């Protein structure tokens, strides 16, 4: 594929929403990035164009067989008005990992990163000013060939859209109540759980709805084989502090390798806190709880960064963690990660990338 990325600017710029009413994923910037793939040309025609609906054939294979993967990351505005990305190369790598699982063609990661930089540079006025707000970045790759044969598509489209989003904890960080799911499963080893595949999220909605109806904000997923080992919490990775050690499920093929997860593990080990990436059953967790050894629990992900867990409901058991208060380690991790992301504290790991 050749450079440069062509840029066609809109002549009808949108009015930017008030930062106090952004929410999540409801507003979109003036432009988007698009690139196409065909078996004959490979990836080609990288372009930034005005944000607009896409034309899609009704027989496009994504609509029938679900060849679609996506990513999620953010751009942050610092106090001195710089724009920072957080570990975007990891998103490029994971996009290709996810695509490979669905027999989709790899994208040159440098091209992907250049697309991010070019698009965000053009749209930098859309990055909100207030601490906690950010510009959410959603890359999406999907099959476009019009064909009803069950096979991998021979044509694809990569689209990147941007959405200014409000502070995740607009009313202050509060521990959430979690329902331990025993009926539905998220993924199984050998399937697509390790990839950021769109269908994974569609399959999770029913359990989420039922948990919400019972008064819980999220679900804790158990493994699909024995229905006993902890995997993820909602769409986040999960951590437990037990007797001074931090446990998180090992990446076993059914768990998504979160970029925030990886960053948390880096920080914990640098701080001298033991981290155990191992299987952990609900029985073991409950046993630690009854012994008073379960000290903190939290989820990690791009949207929330770190989300404290105040209660787990497992069958007839209610596990109230740290008196439903934010743990000291949970708060330190959140403050450190967001401090790095917003350029407020030193970044000794080289995790942030400035957009000029």
C-alpha positions as CSV (number, residue, x, y, z in Angstrom):
1,X,0.0,0.0,0.0
2,X,1.3,3.5,-0.8
3,X,1.1,6.8,1.0
4,X,-0.1,9.4,1.4
5,X,-3.5,9.1,3.0
6,X,-5.8,11.3,1.0
7,X,-7.9,13.8,2.9
8,X,-11.2,15.2,1.8
9,X,-12.5,17.7,4.4
10,X,-16.1,18.4,5.0
11,X,-17.6,21.8,4.2
12,X,-20.3,21.3,6.8
13,X,-18.7,21.0,10.2
14,X,-20.9,19.9,13.1
15,X,-21.7,21.8,16.2
16,X,-19.7,20.3,19.1
17,X,-21.8,19.0,22.0
18,X,-21.5,20.4,25.5
19,X,-18.9,18.4,27.4
20,X,-21.3,17.9,30.3
21,X,-23.7,15.9,28.2
22,X,-21.4,13.7,26.1
23,X,-22.2,10.3,27.6
24,X,-20.6,7.5,25.7
25,X,-20.6,6.9,21.9
26,X,-23.5,9.2,21.0
27,X,-21.7,11.9,19.1
28,X,-19.2,11.6,16.2
29,X,-16.7,13.9,14.7
30,X,-16.6,15.5,11.3
31,X,-14.4,12.9,9.5
32,X,-13.6,9.2,9.5
33,X,-10.8,7.0,8.0
34,X,-11.7,4.4,5.4
35,X,-9.5,1.8,3.6
36,X,-10.5,-1.1,1.4
37,X,-9.1,-4.6,0.7
38,X,-9.5,-6.8,-2.3
39,X,-7.9,-10.1,-3.1
40,X,-6.4,-8.5,-6.2
41,X,-5.1,-5.2,-4.8
42,X,-4.6,-6.0,-1.1
43,X,-5.2,-3.0,1.2
44,X,-5.6,0.1,-0.8
45,X,-7.1,3.6,-1.1
46,X,-6.5,4.9,2.5
47,X,-8.5,8.0,2.9
48,X,-10.1,10.4,5.4
49,X,-13.5,11.6,4.3
50,X,-16.5,13.4,5.8
51,X,-18.3,11.2,8.4
52,X,-21.3,9.6,6.5
53,X,-23.3,6.4,6.2
54,X,-21.6,3.5,4.4
55,X,-23.1,1.9,1.4
56,X,-23.3,-1.9,1.9
57,X,-24.7,-4.6,-0.3
58,X,-27.5,-6.6,1.4
59,X,-25.5,-9.8,0.6
60,X,-22.3,-8.4,2.2
61,X,-20.8,-11.4,4.1
62,X,-20.5,-9.5,7.4
63,X,-24.3,-9.4,7.6
64,X,-24.6,-13.1,7.2
65,X,-21.5,-14.7,8.7
66,X,-20.3,-12.1,11.1
67,X,-16.7,-11.5,9.9
68,X,-16.2,-8.3,12.0
69,X,-13.6,-7.3,14.6
70,X,-13.0,-4.0,16.3
71,X,-10.8,-2.1,18.7
72,X,-11.2,0.7,21.3
73,X,-8.7,3.3,22.5
74,X,-8.8,6.9,23.5
75,X,-7.1,10.2,22.9
76,X,-6.5,12.4,26.0
77,X,-6.0,16.2,26.2
78,X,-3.3,17.2,28.7
79,X,-3.3,20.4,30.8
80,X,-0.7,21.9,28.5
81,X,-3.0,21.1,25.5
82,X,-1.1,18.2,24.1
83,X,-3.0,15.2,22.7
84,X,-1.8,11.7,23.9
85,X,-2.6,8.2,22.9
86,X,-2.1,5.3,25.3
87,X,-0.2,2.3,23.9
88,X,-1.8,2.4,20.4
89,X,0.6,-0.1,19.0
90,X,-1.0,-2.7,21.2
91,X,-4.4,-2.0,19.6
92,X,-2.8,-2.4,16.1
93,X,-1.4,-5.8,17.2
94,X,-4.6,-7.0,18.7
95,X,-6.6,-5.9,15.6
96,X,-4.5,-8.2,13.5
97,X,-4.7,-11.0,16.1
98,X,-8.5,-10.7,16.1
99,X,-8.7,-10.5,12.3
100,X,-6.5,-13.6,11.9
101,X,-8.9,-15.6,14.0
102,X,-11.7,-14.8,11.5
103,X,-9.5,-15.4,8.4
104,X,-9.3,-11.7,7.7
105,X,-6.2,-10.1,6.0
106,X,-3.6,-8.4,8.2
107,X,-3.1,-4.7,8.1
108,X,0.3,-3.1,8.1
109,X,0.5,-1.8,11.7
110,X,2.5,1.3,10.8
111,X,-0.2,2.2,8.3
112,X,-2.8,1.7,11.0
113,X,-0.9,3.9,13.4
114,X,-0.4,6.6,10.7
115,X,-4.1,6.6,10.0
116,X,-4.8,7.2,13.7
117,X,-2.4,10.0,14.0
118,X,-3.6,11.7,10.8
119,X,-7.3,11.4,11.6
120,X,-6.9,12.6,15.2
121,X,-4.6,15.5,14.2
122,X,-7.3,16.6,11.8
123,X,-10.0,16.3,14.5
124,X,-8.0,17.4,17.6
125,X,-10.5,20.2,18.3
126,X,-13.0,17.4,19.2
127,X,-10.8,16.1,22.1
128,X,-12.6,17.5,25.1
129,X,-10.9,19.7,27.6
130,X,-12.2,18.5,31.0
131,X,-10.3,15.9,33.1
132,X,-11.9,12.5,32.7
133,X,-13.3,13.2,29.2
134,X,-11.6,11.9,26.1
135,X,-11.9,11.2,22.4
136,X,-12.9,7.6,22.0
137,X,-11.4,5.9,18.9
138,X,-13.3,2.9,17.3
139,X,-11.5,1.0,14.5
140,X,-13.8,-1.5,12.8
141,X,-12.9,-4.1,10.1
142,X,-15.5,-6.2,8.4
143,X,-16.3,-8.3,5.3
144,X,-17.9,-6.6,2.3
145,X,-18.0,-9.1,-0.5
146,X,-21.6,-9.8,-1.7
147,X,-21.8,-13.6,-1.5
148,X,-23.8,-16.1,0.4
149,X,-21.2,-18.9,0.3
150,X,-19.9,-19.9,3.7
151,X,-16.2,-19.0,3.4
152,X,-13.9,-16.1,4.1
153,X,-14.7,-12.9,2.2
154,X,-12.4,-11.7,-0.5
155,X,-13.0,-8.0,0.2
156,X,-13.0,-5.9,3.5
157,X,-13.3,-2.4,4.8
158,X,-11.4,-0.8,7.7
159,X,-13.2,2.2,9.2
160,X,-12.1,4.4,12.1
161,X,-14.6,6.7,13.7
162,X,-14.1,9.1,16.6
163,X,-16.5,10.0,19.4
164,X,-16.0,12.5,22.2
165,X,-17.0,10.9,25.5
166,X,-17.7,12.1,29.0
167,X,-16.1,11.1,32.2
168,X,-16.8,7.4,33.1
169,X,-17.2,8.4,36.7
170,X,-19.0,11.6,36.3
171,X,-20.6,11.2,39.7
172,X,-17.5,9.9,41.3
173,X,-16.0,6.4,41.4
174,X,-18.3,3.9,43.1
175,X,-17.9,0.1,43.6
176,X,-20.3,-1.9,41.4
177,X,-22.5,-4.9,42.2
178,X,-21.8,-8.0,40.1
179,X,-23.9,-11.0,39.3
180,X,-21.9,-14.3,38.9
181,X,-23.4,-15.8,35.7
182,X,-24.1,-19.5,35.9
183,X,-26.5,-20.1,32.9
184,X,-24.8,-18.3,30.0
185,X,-21.2,-18.4,29.0
186,X,-19.1,-15.8,27.2
187,X,-16.5,-17.9,25.3
188,X,-14.7,-21.2,25.2
189,X,-11.1,-22.1,24.6
190,X,-10.7,-22.8,20.8
191,X,-13.4,-20.2,20.1
192,X,-13.1,-16.5,19.7
193,X,-12.9,-15.3,23.3
194,X,-9.3,-14.2,23.0
195,X,-10.1,-11.9,20.0
196,X,-12.1,-8.7,19.9
197,X,-14.8,-10.1,17.7
198,X,-18.1,-8.3,17.4
199,X,-20.2,-11.5,17.9
200,X,-18.7,-12.0,21.3
201,X,-20.5,-8.9,22.5
202,X,-23.8,-9.8,20.9
203,X,-23.7,-13.1,22.7
204,X,-23.2,-11.4,26.1
205,X,-26.2,-9.1,25.9
206,X,-28.8,-11.5,27.2
207,X,-26.9,-12.2,30.4
208,X,-26.3,-8.5,30.9
209,X,-30.0,-7.7,30.5
210,X,-31.0,-10.4,33.1
211,X,-28.3,-9.2,35.5
212,X,-29.5,-5.6,35.2
213,X,-33.1,-6.7,35.8
214,X,-31.9,-8.2,39.1
215,X,-30.3,-5.0,40.2
216,X,-26.7,-5.7,39.2
217,X,-24.5,-3.6,36.9
218,X,-22.5,-6.4,35.4
219,X,-21.9,-10.1,35.2
220,X,-18.9,-12.2,36.2
221,X,-18.3,-14.8,33.5
222,X,-17.3,-18.3,34.4
223,X,-15.6,-20.8,32.1
224,X,-17.7,-22.7,29.6
225,X,-16.4,-26.2,30.4
226,X,-16.7,-26.6,34.1
227,X,-18.7,-23.5,34.9
228,X,-16.5,-22.8,37.9
229,X,-13.4,-20.8,36.9
230,X,-13.5,-17.0,36.8
231,X,-12.8,-15.5,33.4
232,X,-14.0,-11.9,32.8
233,X,-16.3,-9.3,34.4
234,X,-18.6,-7.8,31.8
235,X,-16.4,-6.8,28.9
236,X,-13.4,-6.2,31.3
237,X,-10.6,-8.3,32.7
238,X,-10.9,-8.9,36.4
239,X,-8.5,-8.8,39.4
240,X,-8.7,-9.9,43.0
241,X,-6.4,-8.9,45.9
242,X,-6.1,-11.9,48.3
243,X,-3.8,-11.8,51.3
244,X,-1.6,-9.1,49.7
245,X,-1.3,-10.9,46.3
246,X,-3.2,-10.0,43.2
247,X,-4.8,-12.8,41.2
248,X,-6.1,-12.5,37.6
249,X,-7.2,-15.3,35.3
250,X,-4.5,-16.5,32.9
251,X,-4.9,-15.8,29.2
252,X,-6.1,-19.3,28.4
253,X,-7.6,-18.8,24.9
254,X,-11.1,-17.7,26.0
255,X,-10.1,-14.5,27.7
256,X,-9.3,-11.2,25.9
257,X,-5.8,-9.9,26.5
258,X,-6.7,-6.4,27.6
259,X,-4.2,-3.6,27.2
260,X,-5.2,-2.1,30.5
261,X,-4.8,-5.5,32.0
262,X,-1.3,-5.7,30.8
263,X,-0.5,-2.2,32.0
264,X,-1.9,-3.0,35.5
265,X,0.3,-6.1,35.7
266,X,3.3,-4.1,34.8
267,X,2.6,-1.5,37.5
268,X,1.9,-4.1,40.2
269,X,5.1,-6.0,39.5
270,X,7.1,-2.7,39.5
271,X,5.6,-1.9,42.9
272,X,6.7,-5.2,44.2
273,X,3.2,-6.7,44.6
274,X,3.0,-10.4,43.7
275,X,0.8,-11.1,40.7
276,X,-0.6,-14.6,40.0
277,X,-1.9,-15.2,36.5
278,X,-3.7,-18.5,37.3
279,X,-7.0,-20.2,37.3
280,X,-9.2,-19.1,40.2
281,X,-12.5,-20.8,40.9
282,X,-15.5,-19.2,42.5
283,X,-15.2,-21.8,45.3
284,X,-11.6,-20.7,46.0
285,X,-12.7,-17.0,45.9
286,X,-15.6,-17.7,48.3
287,X,-13.2,-19.6,50.6
288,X,-10.9,-16.6,50.7
289,X,-13.8,-14.3,51.3
290,X,-15.1,-16.4,54.3
291,X,-11.6,-16.3,55.8
292,X,-11.4,-12.6,55.5
293,X,-8.6,-12.8,52.9
294,X,-10.4,-11.2,49.9
295,X,-9.3,-7.6,50.2
296,X,-10.2,-5.9,46.9
297,X,-11.6,-6.7,43.5
298,X,-11.7,-4.6,40.3
299,X,-12.2,-4.8,36.6
300,X,-9.9,-3.2,34.0
301,X,-10.7,-1.9,30.5
302,X,-10.4,1.0,28.1
303,X,-13.7,2.7,29.1
304,X,-13.4,2.6,32.9
305,X,-9.7,2.1,33.2
306,X,-10.2,0.6,36.7
307,X,-13.7,-0.3,38.0
308,X,-13.9,-1.3,41.7
309,X,-16.2,-4.2,42.6
310,X,-18.2,-3.8,45.8
311,X,-20.3,-7.0,45.8
312,X,-20.5,-10.4,44.0
313,X,-23.7,-12.4,44.1
314,X,-22.9,-16.1,43.6
315,X,-25.9,-18.4,43.9
316,X,-27.2,-17.7,47.4
317,X,-24.0,-16.0,48.6
318,X,-23.4,-12.3,48.8
319,X,-19.7,-11.4,48.9
320,X,-19.4,-7.8,50.1
321,X,-15.9,-6.7,49.4
322,X,-14.0,-4.1,51.5
323,X,-17.4,-2.9,52.9
324,X,-18.3,-1.7,49.4
325,X,-15.5,0.9,49.5
326,X,-12.8,1.6,46.9
327,X,-9.6,-0.3,47.9
328,X,-6.3,1.5,48.4
329,X,-4.6,-0.5,45.6
330,X,-7.6,0.0,43.2
331,X,-7.4,3.7,43.7
332,X,-3.6,3.8,43.3
333,X,-3.8,1.9,40.0
334,X,-6.6,4.2,38.7
335,X,-4.7,7.4,39.7
336,X,-1.5,6.2,38.2
337,X,-2.9,5.0,34.9
338,X,-5.1,8.1,34.4
339,X,-2.2,10.3,35.5
340,X,0.0,8.8,32.8
341,X,-2.8,9.0,30.2
342,X,-3.4,12.7,30.9
343,X,0.3,13.5,31.0
344,X,0.1,14.5,34.7
345,X,2.7,12.2,35.9
346,X,5.9,10.7,34.5
347,X,5.6,7.9,31.9
348,X,8.6,5.7,32.6
349,X,7.3,3.0,30.3
350,X,7.0,5.0,27.1
351,X,3.3,4.1,26.9
352,X,2.0,7.5,25.6
353,X,2.3,8.7,22.0
354,X,1.8,12.4,21.3
355,X,-0.3,13.4,18.3
356,X,1.2,16.5,16.6
